[in-house]
Amino acid sequence: MCRALLYLGQPVLLDNLLYQPDSALIRQSYMPKMLHMLNLAGFGLRAWDPASADPERAYAYYSQSLPVFDRNLQNLAQKIRPSCVLAHVRGVAYSTRVEISLQNVHPFHFQDVPLVLAHNGDLAEFARIKPLLLAHIRPEYLAQIHGTTDSEWIYALLVSRLPGPQDEFAESSMFQAIQETLDIIRAARAKLGIALSSSVNLFIANGRQLAAVRYCFDFGCYRTEDPATVHEANLSFLSLWYTLGSDYALHDGEWKMTGGAENADSIIVASEPLTKDTSAWVELPEYGALFAELRQGRPRLAVQLLQ
């Protein structure tokens, strides 16, 4: 399964999120601590830098190469200081049917839609589900699906549930769109009699706001009764964590944010904690959704349980 992170707050050197910390996102691609699976199917990034030209437009970086050996990415990470980031390393189980291509690298983004999305998980028997989703996707978004992943269809469903493209979304609108997206997928699975465990951890951002989802359909339902044959990624809920604070950097030889949640100006959400000390990280509950935005320089956080 994949690894991903979100950041929102004061500008931070991208290198401090991707490469430098004890469990930085790029390190998780080959040495994750909460999932013993390599993530070698590509890297994608959207980052909003307030000091750049046209700051409303995000940096976009996509590559099929291994990010740990990607010098272009390393050089970029050492130079820019974004205030919002969505980064994703793609991991797929080995199969001759898996498509490794730039079109399938997350995060996904449609024209004239400020929102981008990345997914960690896998919808079982998605080829059967796809035709039942067509009626729920707006034509202008359906025409922009170019890849072969279930993740891009989840993105198309989500943006179809939201009001017209705009810079910001209300917290209630985002939670409702997420729930409706999951409801549509659940109904399609039920109609087809699909009851296999399928994870849907989502990472969402638009430069000013972010959202995350930790979810799984029919957890515990597998193709076999023998746990030894079930992949590790399906034996527990895929992890998702967040932390709040300020001045995310190396302090006294340790990567961390300072000040605590009460004095926070930034938030990090990730598949697993980036730092050696995990005491300041909070695990998003199972079936939980998180929404965050900055208000007067402080992150306002809301967590809601989904059905």
Buried (B, 14 or more C-beta within 10 A) or exposed (E): BBBBBBBBBBBBBBBBBBBBBBBBBBBBBEEBBBBEBBBBBBBBBBBBBEEBEEEEEBBEBBBBEBBBEBEEBBEBBBEBBBBBBBBBBBBBEEEEEEEEBEEBBBBBBBEEBBBBBBBBBBBBBBEBBBEBBEEBBBEBBBEBBEBBBBBBBBBBBBBBBBEEBEEEBEBEBBBEBBBBBBBBBBEBBEEEEBEBBBBBBBBBBBBBBBBBBBBBBBBEEBEEEEEEEBEEBBEEBBBBBBBBBBBBBEEEEEBBBEEEBEEBBBBBBBBBBBBEEBEBBBBBBBBBBBBBBBEEEBBEBBBBEBE
